[in-house]
Amino acid sequence: MDIVQTQNDLDVDASTGLSTSEAERRLTVYGPNQMRGGGGPNAFKILFRQVANLMTVILVAAVIVAFVTKDWIEAGVVIGVIILNTTIGFMQEFKAEKTMDALRKMSSPTSRVLRNGHQVVVATMDLVPGDVLYLESGDVVGADCRVFDVFNYETDEALLTGETLPVAKEEDVLDDPEMALGDRINLSFASTMVTKGRSKAIVYATGMTTEVGKIAKKLMESNKNKKTPLQRSMDRMAWVLLIIAIASVLIVFGANKFNIKTEVLMYAIGLAIATIPEGLVAVVTLTMSLGVSALAKKRALVRQLVALESLGSVTNICSDKTGTLTQSKMVLVRAWLPEEGFFRVSGLGFEPSGDITKKQRVEMDPTSGELHVNFSQDDTSPRDVDDEKKSLMSDKSKNSYVEETVVVRNDNMSACFRRLTEAAALCNMAELKQDEQSGEWFGIGDPTEIALQVFATKLSMGKPALTTESSEGKEGGQWRLVCEYPFDSGIKRMSVVVSNDAGERILFLKGATERVVSCCNGRQQGETVEEMESEELQKYLDPRIEEMGRDGLRVLSIAYRRLGASEEAIDLHKVDREQMETQMVFLGLVGIYDPPRPESLPSVMECYRAGIQVTMLTGDHPETAAAIARQVGILQEPDADANEDTDTHAVSMGPAVMTAREFDALTEEEIDALGELPRVIARCSPDTKVKMIEALHRRRGIVAMTGDGVNDSPSLKFADVGIAMGQSGSDVAKQASEIILTDDNFATIVRAIREGRRVFSNIQRFCSLLIAGNVGELVCLLVGLAFRDRLGETVFPLSPVAILVNNLLTGTPPAMALGAEKAWPTIMDEPPRDPTSGLFTWEVLCDIAFHGMAIALLSIADFWVIISGFGNGDMGEHCNSEYSSACDLVFRARGAVFATLTIAILLHAYNCRRIRGPMWSFRMLRRVHENRILFFGFLSGIVLCLLCIYVPGLNTKVLKMKGFGWEWGVVLVTLLVFLILSEVYKFAKRKLLKPLSIATDEQERLQRIWTETTTLNSLGGDAKSPKELKR
């Protein structure tokens, strides 16, 4: 609406502002202009939630049992586990309130407003709807407002829209209420920065009703405290094991006819402890912590351990463009002059290094071999000139033209190109500097002008080089600024008048093409000027502008004219700029854009290899977004282009590329009916990003969202894994994320996903080991209740203390070693893991049951064979409490059971390294020491096992077993049978079961893209895009 209607709706007069009493009244109605916290989490409630879970209750019970049995070491270890887990969980939940604190700190502390007809300074939190704001360069906008009385007013809205460049504001009426946030040029938004000019504005939204406030509200509404599949699996396992432990205790009591003596009670308690893997939570935490440390070395900081679990299941990465896939540094990459055609500019960032190259046609005289240079309008990719020359020289009768790429330097550039470079450097208020300590280059000023200054500096013609005394020896000598007509957002151009030692006074003009062309009456055609009407010139330039625009370039036009003698006596500062900016001569076009990071394309290809789709969600324009998406591989070019011989890179703005307005207009049913969700959404708002994530969730996708601005924070919260940029990211984005990239490198995400897959695979490995070992111990000890002595009392196959020692040797140490297992080379060749499968898949449960039962039955078989097979079957009396000669056979059998159980579980740790692959083949035996922690842990376990069996006193008095001799033959045969059974079981799985991960049609398509790209890349060398690779 127009400014008059705004005043009427808000009941304010823009010439006097609100009265003090009215402002106070509205403050009570609308509340303070600040972010509300929504009643942050209570520390005591958080602490209660951490300790009031089943696993913690079981661990507490284990502590009580350990104290009853006077096992002080066991008690201390379990208490440490409880404290560690509770502390980590508490810190993770309590950090949530920091997000709202970061949003509150973004508010400007004071604002200048009009009250009672006088300009006054008030606290920003006291702003109310209807207040008239005064805004100028350097101010932080205190509330959402409608601008008027605008003069060269621009604001930096990157935190809301993600756009790199400041937005020029106008007070025009905009009729479209559904317009994207970045296109609402008659509004300024809270927490954005004024970069240029001045304006007045009427506040229409404060506090939580501002755009930033809406983001804060979404952050408060989002809930990430729900349990992950891993946590749910652990909870279910805890319940099952608790029930089994209670049942085991009852079975022990029942087998002894509830004649509960001390030995029976201790045996039951030991059996219950053996059932519950008390070290499991600690090993899970430790494995994740090791993963966090590994990622920190790879420049990814994990703020929540559970994010590692989700990383392994990620199916989609929704990435912001600016600063994530691109460098967030505007670079001039192309120039065009009417006579000479296109010039390409290499080099990225602010460092003034790189070449300016031009295609030239070289005419070769077949008789003399001399070369004659002609400029070529064609701008296709370079070819090998040496090969062309050899081919031509070998056959004099062939056409004697070749094209070669010429590097433009200060000493060989044309007069027209020199003039264009001078204009880029002099019609420019930006500065390019180099840090004295780090040597790093940085720019000061408008990003577009910095790009122009870098371009000129690459040719040793930067503004300092042209305006200092050291330039006197150069062509034209030293330049001096005479007059400046600053950039005006209303006319979208700026100009300067400069003079040099040669006596020239030149007006240089740059700006939007349509505004520059309207000032021109001719174009520079080589050494001459060809007169043209503005309309004719515009038609002449349109094809080139469209071509550069399709490549995502922001196109600027440059013109000049020499001032006549009659204008020398005029005071240019008093002359209207419209009078000066006429009769201009058009020089050329320059194309500027925010280039992709060099590593973005290979990283996207690596995602495709892993079956992960990358989607770009950006606040930029559709053409720019699509161009960048093509360059980084998010959009693939069609296999056959109608215009294959041109360099236009046309893109179809079909379902693959949509604007936020188009996507937001779709209902959930219409979105779900789409065969494929768009891979690029431009002009995104925070709501659009959240809507895309919700759409992916409905398709059972696991979404990782990357971003750096405040506008990204709701989507970072709603995504399964929020990934913030550490260097360019806002505090709000970092607080809303689970992972922070310290190098802002998209490639680090791929490394993080690889690490996430490794961590989850390792957790699955050692869970299989721990529970299979527990099953083996449990079944062995329960079956052993069937053995009776002379008095009819139960003879335990292991004493209660031996059970605990066996649990100590075969539990946490090998599990920790498996937690440190390196990723197998094929881990990124598999599609993402199904998150609904959880930790204990049917295959894992079958593995646990098979190996657990095999260990149990083989161990108890040893006990029977030694006592009844090779022995006389006499089990003596009171062998559960003390050693006697009558119990010698029982004690030796117990030693064999202890050795079999311990070594079999340690060997099974190697089985768990590969779920299906053979582990005991000759090829894998050569790699047995690959996991050094596991290898040395295995050897240490064997040594400790032997010490327990053979150390006098410890064996018979404490562990109730005895060293043995010939029984080792039984033990070794039993272990060999176990290894054979394991390999037969794995062979059957490989033959009968489906592949571990079955790719969806979409994941197979992505993997085909990766295969084609990498294959062609290896054959064709370097490539800049998938389309160029196909060529």
N, C-alpha and C positions, 0 to 999 in steps of 0.2 A: 504494500500500500504506500501511498505518497506520505510525505512528512506531515502534511496538514491532518490527514486522517489519523496518523499515529498520535499527534498531539491531542486530537479529540478523544481517541480511545483511551489514552492514558491520563486524560484530564490535566494537561499541563500546557503552559505557554512557554515556547522555546526561547522567548526573549527575556523572560524573568525567572524561569525555573520554578521549582516548588517552594512553598513557604516552609519555614522551619517547623511550624506546628504540623503541617500536612505531612512532611517527611517523617516526623516522629510517629504520627498516626499510622502511616503506611508501614513503618518498621515493625509496629506491634501486630499489624495484619499479616504481612508477608514474612516476617522473621528476619534474623540477621543474614547477611549475604555471605554465607560460609557453608562449607561442606559439613554434613552431619555424619556422625560416626555410626549411628544405628545401634548403640549399646554394645560395645565390643565384648568379646568373650571374657567370662569371669575366670580368673586364674585358678580358683579352687575347683570350679566345675571342670575345667580342662584337666587338672590333675586327677580328679575323681574318674573321669572317662578313661584316663590312661591306665589306672590300676584296676578298674572294674571291668576286666575282660577275662575270659576263661583261661587263656594261657598263663596270665599272671597269677590267677588263683591256683592253678596247678603247680606253678613254680613255687608259690608260697607253701603249698602242701608238701612239696619236695624238700623245702628248707626245714619244715617241722620234722619230717621223717629223718632227715639227715642229722638233726640235733638229737632225736631219740636214739639213733644208732651211734651217736658220738662220732659221726663222720664230719669233722670240722672243715676239712678242705672242700668237700662237696657242698656243704652249707655256704661257705664263703663264696665259692664260684657262682652258685645260683643267686645269691643275694646281689652280687655284682651284676649279673645279667638283668635282674629286675630293675636295679637302679639305672643302668645304661639305657634300657628300652624306654623306661618311663621318662627319663630326661630328654631323650631325642624326640619322642612323641609330643611332649609338652612344648618344646621349643618350636616345633613345626607348626603347631596350632596357634600358639601365641603370637607368631609373626604376622598374622592376618591384619591386625589393627594398624600395622605400619603403612599399609596401602592407603588408608584414609588419611593418615598423617601426611603422607607425601602430597596428596591432593590439596590438603589445607594449606600447605606451605607454598603452593604455587600462586596463591592470591597476592595481588599487589597490596602493600600495606596501606597506602593512601591514594586518594583520587581527587582530581579538581572538578568541582561541580558548580552549577549555578543555583544559588538559593537566595530568594528574596531580591533577585536582580543583581546580586553581587557574586563574584567568583570566590569560592571558599575551598579550603582543603579539608576533606573529611576522611575518616577511616573507611577503607573499602568495604568492610563488613557492615557499614551503616548505609550503603547504597540501597535505594528502593526503586521499584518501577516508576518511571516518570522523571527521574533525575536527569538533568542535562549535563553530560560529561564534556570536558575539554581534553582532547587527546593530541599528542604530538610525538615526534620521534623519540624513542627510548622508553615511552610509557608502557606499562603492562595494563591491558584493558581489564577493568575491574568487574564488568558484568556484560551480558549479551545486550547489544544496543543497535539502534537504527541510526546510521550516519547521515549527516547533512553538512552543508558548508564545507565541502571536501576540497582540499588543495594538495595535490600530489601525495595522497594518503595511501600508504601501503602497510600491510601487516604480515607478519610471519605466522602462518597457520599450520606449520608442519606437525605440531603436536596433536592437531585435530584431524587433518586431512592427509598428512604424509607428503604433501607437495614440497619440493625442494625450494622453489622460488617464492618470494613474497607476492602477495595478492594485492593488485591495485584496486582500490575501492571507489565506487561511484554512488551518487545518491539517486540514480535512476530508479523508477518503479519497475519491479519484476513481477510479472503476472502469474508465474507458475509456482503454486504452493508446494509442489513435489520436487522442486529443484534440489540437486545435490548440495551438500554443505559447502563444498569448495566453489560453487558457482553463485552463491548468494553474496554478490559483491556490494550490496548496499547494507550489509550487516557486519558488525565486529563482534568477536566472541570473547568471553571471559578467559583470562590467562594467556591470550595471544599477545605478541609483542609488536608495537608500532615501529616499523623500520624506516619510514620516510614520511615527510609531510606532516599535515595537521588536519584535524577535523573536529566537528562537534557531533554529539550523538545523544539520543534519548534512550535511556535504559528501559528494556521491556521484560527482562528476565533476570532473576538473582538467585543465588544459592543453588539449591538442588534442581531448580527448573532451567538452569543454563545448560548448554551443551556439555560442558565439563561435569556439571552436576548430574546429568543423565548418565554419564559414564560411571560416576561414583555410585549411583543408585544401582546400576547393573552389577557393579562389583560387589555390592552388599547383598544383592539377591542371589548371586551365584554361590553354589555350595559345592565345594570340593572335598568335604569331609566324609563322603560316603566311602565305604571300604572298596578296595581294589579286588580283582579276582584272586590275587595272591593272598591277600589278607583274609578273604572269605574262605579260601581253601585251607589256610592255617587254622581258622576257627573251627571248620568242620572236622579237620583232623584232630584237633584238641578234644572235641566232644567224643569222637569215636574212640580215641586212645583212653580217655577218662573212663568210658563205659567198659572197655576191655580190661583196664587196670582193676576196676572194682570187681568185674567178673572173675578175673584171675585170682584175686585175693579170696573170693568166696570158694573157688574151685580148690585152692590150697587148703582152706579150712575144711571143706567137705571131704577131701581125700583123706584127711586126718580125723574124720568123724567129729569135727569141731572140738577135738581134744587139743586146745591151743596152748602148746608149750612155748617156751622162749624161742627155741630153734624154729618152730613152725611159724611163729609171728615174724621173726626176722626174715625167714625165707619169703613169706608173703609180701613183706614190705620191699625186700630186694627185687622181687618179681614185678611189683608195681612200679618201682623206679625204673627198672629195665624197660618197661612198656612205654614210658614217656621219655622222648628224646629231649631232656631238659636243655641241652646245648643247641637245639635247633634254632631258636629265636636269636641266640647270640651269633651263630654262624651265618644266618641270613643277614643280620645287621652288619656283621663284619664283611661279608661278601659285597654287600651294597656299598659299604664304606670304601672298600678297595676299588670298586668301580668308580666311585666319586673321585678318589685320588687320581685314578688313571685318566679320567676326563679332565680334571683340573690341569694335568700336564698337557692335555690336548686343547686347552683354552676354552673349556666349558665348565662353568661352575654350577653344580647341582644344589639347589636350595631345599629340595624335598627328595628323600630317598625313594619314595614310591614312584617317582618319575622314571626311574631306571626300568621298572617293570613295564610301564606303559610304552616306553621307547621301543621295546622289542616287538610290540604289536602294531606300531604306527603304519597305517595304510595310506594316509594323506598328509601332506604338508601344505598348509595354507600360509603363503609367505607374502609379506609386504614387499613392495618394490624398492622404494627409496631407502638407501642405506643398508639394505639387506641383500638383494640381488644386484644392486648397483652401488657405485662408490659414493653417492651423495656429493659429487663434485662435478659441476658443469664444465664441459670440455668442448672446445671448438674442433670439430672433426672434418668439416668439409667447407670448401669455398667454391664459388662459381663466378666467372666473369664472362660477359657476352661473347668476346672474341676467342677466349682461351679455354672455355669449358670448365670442367670440374678439377679442383685440386683436393687431394686427400691429405689430412693432417694426422700424423701418428703421435703417440705419447698420451699418457693418461695422468690425471691428477693435476696438481699445481706445479709440478716440476717442469721447467721450460726446456725439456729435452724431447726430441722427436723430429721427424722429417716431414717436410711439405713436398709432396710428389705430384707430378703432372704427366699425363700420357702424351707422348709426342709421336708423330709419324715421321719416320726416317726414310728418306728416299736415297737409294743406293744406285750409283751409276754403274751398270754392269761392266762397262769397259774400263773405267778408271778405278772403281772401288771406292770413290769418294761418297761421303754422306751429306745429304741435304736435309735440314730439319724443317718440318712443317707441324704446326699445332693441329692436334686431332680433336674433334668434338666428341668422339666416341670415348666412353668411360668404362669400358669393360675391364675385367681383372687383368693384371700384368701377366706377360708371358716371358719365357726365357729368351732374352734378346740374343745371347751368344749363339744358342742353337739356331735361331732364325738366320743370323748372319752366316753361319757355316752352311746352312741349307741353301741360302741364296748364292753364295760364292761358288758352291759346287755345281750350280746350274744357272749359267748367265742368262739363259733365255726366259727364266721365270720372272714373274712380276717382282720388281725390285723395290718393294716397300716393306718396311718392318715397323712395328710399334715398339717403343721402348719407354721405360719409366725414368723420368728425369727428376732428380732431387733439386728443388728450388732453393737457391742460396741468395745471400745478399748481393753477390756479385753477378748473378745471372738472371735475376728476376726482371720481368718486363716493367716498363714504367707504370702501366695500369695496375699491376699487382702491387708494386711499391706504394702507389697512392692508396690502395685499399688497406695495406698494412699500416700506413701512417694514420689513416682514419681510425682504425681499430685501436691504436695506441693513444692517440691524442684526444679523440672524442670519447673520453673515458675518465672516470673519477676514481677507479679502483687502484689499489696498490698491490704489488707483488713483492714479498719479502722472504728472506731466508734466515732461519734461526741460526745464530752464531754458534750455539753449543751443539745442537743436534744435526745441523745442516739441512733440516727439513724446510721445504717451501710452504708458505701459507699466503692466503689472500685476504685483503681487507677491502670491504665494499660489497657492491651488488654482485651476486654470483655470475650473472651474464657478463658484466664488465670484467670480472676477474678472468673469465674464459677468453675474452678478447685480448686482454693484456698478456696472458700466457702465450697465446698464439703469436702475438707480435714479438714477444721476448724470445721465442724459439728462432726467430730470424735476426736476433740481435737488434731489434727495432722497438724495444719496449719504451714506454713513456720516459723513464729516466735516461735511457740512451739517446733519445731524441731531444730532450730538453736541457741537458747539462752541457757545460762548456766543452767536454770531451767530444761532443758531436760536431764541433765546428769544422773538422776536416772532412766530414761526410757530405754526401750529396745534399745540397740545400743548406747545410750548416745547422746551427742551433735553432730549435723551434721555441716559440714563446706563446703562452696563452694570452689572447687579447680580450676575449669575451666569452662567457658561457651562458647558454640558454638551457637550464636544467631540464631533466626528464619530467614531462608532464603526463600523468596517467590519462588525462582527458584527450590529449592528442597523440600519445604513445610514441613520442620521439624526443631526442635531445640533439643539440648542436653546439659547436664551439667555433670560434674564429681564432685562427692561429697565424702567426707570421714567422718567417725564417730570415736568415742572414742574406738570402738571395733576393730579398725584397718581395717575396710572395706573401699575399694575405689571402688565406683560404678558409672557407667555411665548410666544415665537415658535418655531416648529418647522418644519424643512424636511428633505427626504430622499426616498428612494424611495417611490413612491405606496403600495405595499402596506404599508410600515412606518409611514407617516404615518396612513393611513386606519385602521389598527388602534388608533390612539390617539384617534380621533375618535368623538363621539356626535352630531354634527350638522354642518350646513353653513350657511355665511353666504348668505342669500337676500335680497340687497338690504340693507335696513335691519334685517331680522329674522333670527333663527336658526331654522332648521327642523331639528328633531331627527330623526336617522336612525341606524339600526344600522350597524355597520361593513360588514357584508356587503351591505346595501342600497346604501350609499354607493359601495362598490367597483363594483357592477353599474351604478350610475348613471354612474360615471366611465369605465368601460371603453371605450365607443365613442369618447370624446374622446381617450383615451390611444392607442387603436389608430390613430385618424386622424393624430395627431401622429407616432406611431411610423413610419407608412408614409412620412412625409415625411423620415425620417431624423433626427428630433429625439429628444434625450435628455430625458425628461420627469421633472420634479421636482414634488412637491406641497408646498404651504405651508399651515400651520394656525396657530392662535393660541388663547389664552384669557386672560381677565383673572383675576389672582390675587385670591382673596377676602381679607377682612379677617383671617380666622383664620390666613392664611399669611404675614402681614406680620412677625410676631414670630419666625418660624422661620428658623434659620440654613440658608439654601438650599444652602450648600456641603456640609452634612452630611446632606442629604436624598437618598435614592436617586432617581436620575433617573426610574426607572420609576413612582415615586409622583407625580412632578411632571408627566410627559408623559401625562396622562390627561384625559378630559373635554374634549378639544380640539375646536375649531370649524374645520371645513375652509374654507379661503379660496379656493384656486384652483390651477391648474396653470401651469407655465411650461415652454416648449420651448427647448432649447439645442442648437446644433450648430456644427460647424466649416464655415463657409460656403465655397462655391466662389469662386475668384478671378473677378472680373468678366470677365477676358479668356479664361477657359477655354472657354466655349461657342463664341465665334467662332473660337477656335484649333482646336477639334475640328472645326468645320464646314469650316475651311480644309483640314484634313487630308483630310476626305471629298472635297473638291473635287479634291485631288491623288491620289485613289484610295488613301488610306492609312487602314487600320483602327486605331482606338484601343481598347486593352484596359486595364481597370483591375485591378490586382493589389494588394490591400490587406489589412492585418491587421485591419481593422474588421469589424463585424458585417454580415451580408448585407443587412438592411433599410436600414441607414445607407448602405452602399456603393451599393445599388441606387438609393436616393433621390438621392444625389449624381450618380450616373451619368446619371440622367434629366435632372437640371438642367444638366449640361454637354454633353448630346447624345450620350453614348456609348450609352445605351439610348434607343430611340425608342418613343413611345407608339403603340399601335395606332390605325389611322385612325378606328375607331369604338369607343367605349367604351360598355359597358353602363350605366355610371354617369356619363355625360358631363356631367350637370347638377350633379354634386357636385364637391367639391375634394379627393377622397380620394386621387387619383393612385395607384390600386392598381397593383401590379406583379406580373407573373407570375414566380414563382421557377422558371422552366423552364430549358432548356439555356443561355439567355443569362446566367443568374446561377447560380453554383455556389459551394459552399464548398470550401475546400482539401481537406477530408476526402473529399468526393464526387469531386473531380477526381483526387486522389492514388490513390483506389481503382481507377481505370480503368487498364487495361493500355495499352501503346502501340497495340496493334491496335484496341482499343475507342475510343481517342482519335482515331485516324486514320479510323475509320469514321463519326465524327460529321460531319453535314452542315456544321455551323458550330461552331467552337470558342467556348466561353463568352466573352462580352465583359466580364464581371465575375466575379472570383474573390475571395471574402471569406475572412477568417481565414487568410491566406497565410503559409506558412513559406518560408524560403529555398529549400528543395527544390522547393516547388510552383512558384515563379517560374522556376526553371531548367527544370523539366519543361514548362512552358508554352512557353518559348523553344525548347526542343528540338522540341516538337510543331509549332511554326510553321516551324522549319527543315526538318522533314520535308515540309512543304507548300511548300517552296521560298520561304519568306518571308525577308526581310531585316529584322531586328528591331532597333529602337532601344528601350532600356530606360532609364527615368528613375527616380531614387530619391535618397534622402538619408541613410538609416540604414545601419548596419552590416549589417542584414538584407538590404539591397539589393545589397551588394557582389558576391556570387557571380553574380547575374543580370546585373549591370553588366559583369562580366568575360565571361560566356558570350554576351551579346548581341553583335550585329555592331557596334553603336554604343552605348556606355555613356554616359549623360548624368547627371551628378550636380548637385545643388543647391549653389550656392556659399555662400549665406547660412546655410541651416539644415543643410547636409550635413555628415556626419562626415568626418574625415580619411581614413578607410578607404574610404568611398564615392568621395571625390575621387580617391584614388590608383588606384582600380580602374576609373575612367572614362576615356573619350577626350575628352569635352567637359564643361565645367563652366559652368553658367548662373549668372552673377553676380547676377542679379535673381530667381532662383528662379521664373521666369515660364514657364509652359507655352507661351505664345505665341512665345517666343524659339526654341523647337524648330522651329516652322514656318519662321521666318526662316532658321534654320540649314539646314533641308532645301532651301529655295529656293537658298541659297548653294551647297550641295553639288551641286545639279543644274547650277547655272551653271558651277561650276568644272570638272566633268567634261565638260560640253558644250564648254567652251573648250579643254580638253586635247585633246579629239577634233578640234576645229577646227585647232589649230596642228600637231598630229601629221599630219593630212591635208595641211596646207600644206608642212611640212618634208620629208616623205617624197616627196610628189608633186614637189617641187622637186628632190630628190635623184635621183628617177627620171628627170626631165627632163634634168638634167645628165648622168647616167650614160649614158642611151641616146644622147643627142646626141653625146657624146664617143666612145662605142664605134662608132657608125655612121660617125663622122668618120674612123675608122681606114682606111676604104676609099679615101680620097683619097690619090693618089700624086704626087710631084713628078717632075721630069725624070730624076732618078737612081733612081726607083722606091722612094724612101723615103716613109714615112707623113708626111702633112701634118696636123698637129693643128688642129682647128677652134678650140681655145683653148689658150693656153700653160698650163703647170702653175701659175704664179703667178696668172694670170687666173682659173683655176678656184677657187683659194683665195679671191681677192677677191670673186668672184661668190658663193661660199658664205657669205662674211662679210656681204655686203650683203643677201642674200635669205634668210638663215637665222634667226638669233636675233632680230634687231630686229622683223620683222613677226610672228614667233611670240609674242614678249612682248606685242606690241600686241593680238593675238587673245586672249592669256591674260587681259587686262584688260577684255575685252568685257563689257558689261552684260547682265543677263538679259533675254531677250525677254519681253514681257508675258504670253505664253501658256505660260510654262514650268511653271506650277502647274496648268494645265488638262490636262496629259498624265499618264497613269498612270506609276507608278515604272518606271524603266529595268530591263530584264532583266539581272541581274548576271552571268548566264552568257555573255552576248554579248561581254563584254570590251570592250577599246578599239577593236579593229579588226573591226568587223562586216563582213559581205559587202558592204554598201553602201559603207562607208568604203574598203574595199579596191578596189572598182570605181571609186570617185571618184579614188583615188590613181593607179590604172592609167590611167584615161582622160585625166585632166588631165596626168599625167606624160608619157604618150606624145604627147599633143597638143603640149605645150611642146617636147618633144624633136624631133619630126618637123618642126614648123614652124620651129624654130631651125636645124636642119641643112638644111632646104629653103632658108632664106635664104642659107646658105653656098654651096650649089650654084647657086642662081639668080644670085647676084652674080658668081661665078667663071665658070660655064659658060653661064648663061642670057644675061646682059647682057655678060659678059666674054669673053675669048678662050680661057679654060680653061687658061691657062699658070700653073702653080703654082711656077715658079722652082726654085731649089736652096737647100738648107740654111735654109729659112724657119723651122724650129723653133728655130734658135739665134740668128739675127741678122737685122736688117733690111737689105734692098738694094732697088734699083729693080726688080729682077726679082720681088721678093716684095711689091711695093706692093699688088697686087690681093688677095693672100692676107691681108695685114695689114688692109686695109679690110673684107674679108669677116669676118675675126675680130671686128673692132669691131662689125659688124652683129649677129653671133651673140651677142656679149657683151650688147649692148643688148636684143636680143630675149629672151634668157634672163632677164636681170635684171628687165626691166619686166613680162614675162609672169608671172613668179613673184610680183612685187609686186601685180599685178592679181588674181592668183589668191587672194591674201590676202583680198581683198574677196569673192571667190566663196565662201570658206570661212566667211564670217559667217553665211550661210544655206545649210543642207545641200540643201534642195530649192527654196526660194523664189527667185524672180527677183531678181537683184542689180543688173541694169543697166537696169531700167525707170525711167521718168521719176520715179515716186514714190520709188524707192530712191536715185536720183541726188541728190535733194534732201537725203538723209540721209547723204551720203557723208562728211561731216565729223563724224558722230555720235560715232564712236570717234576722239577727237582724237589719241590716241597713234598709231593706225594711219594717220590722215590725214597727220600731219606726218612720220611715218616713211616713208610712201610718197613724199612730196615730197623728203625728204632722200635717199632711195635714188635717185631720178631725178637729183638734183643730183650726187651722188657718182659715179653711173654716167657722167654727162657729163664730169666731171672726169677720170675714168680714161681716157676715150676721147680727150679733146682736150688734156690737159696735155702739153706737149712733154717728151720724155725719159722721163716715166713711161709713156707709151703705147707707144712703140716699143722702148725699151731694157729696161723691166721687165716690162710686160704683153704685149709682142710683138703689138701691134695698132696701128691708126692711125685718126685721125679721118676721117670720110667725109661726103659731101654728099647726092647724089641717092639713095644707098642708104637714106636715111630713109624714102623712099616705100615701099620693100619692107618695111622694119621695121614701119611703121604699118599697112600692109595685113595683114601677118602677125598683128599684135596684134588687129586688128578681127576677123579670121577666128577667132582664139582665143576672143574674147568671144562671138561668134555660136555657135560650137560649144558653149561652156559653157552658154549659155541653152537651146539645143536639147536638150542632154543633161539638164538639170534639168527641162525640160518633159516629156521622155519619162519621167523618173523619177516625176513627179507623176501621170502618166496610167497608168503600167504597174505601179508598185510599191504594196504595201500601205502603210497609214499608218505613220508612224515608230514609234508605240507603240500596241499593241493592248491595250485594257483587258480584264481578265478579268471574268467575270460579277459577282464580288464587288466589283471596283473600279467597275464601272458602277453597281452598287447604291449604293455610297457617293457617287458623283458625283451620282446622282439625289437623294439626301438633301440634299446641299449645294445643288443647284439649287432644290429645293422650299423649303428653309429661307430662302435668300437672296431668292427671289422674294416669298415671303409676308412676309418681314421688310421689304422695300422697300414693300410695299403696306400692311402693317398697323402699321408703326412699331416701337417697342421691343418686345422679347419676352424672356421669361425662360427659356423652354424650347421645344424643337421642338413639343411638344404645344400650347402656347399660341399658337405661330405658326400652326399649322394651324387653330386656332379663329379 
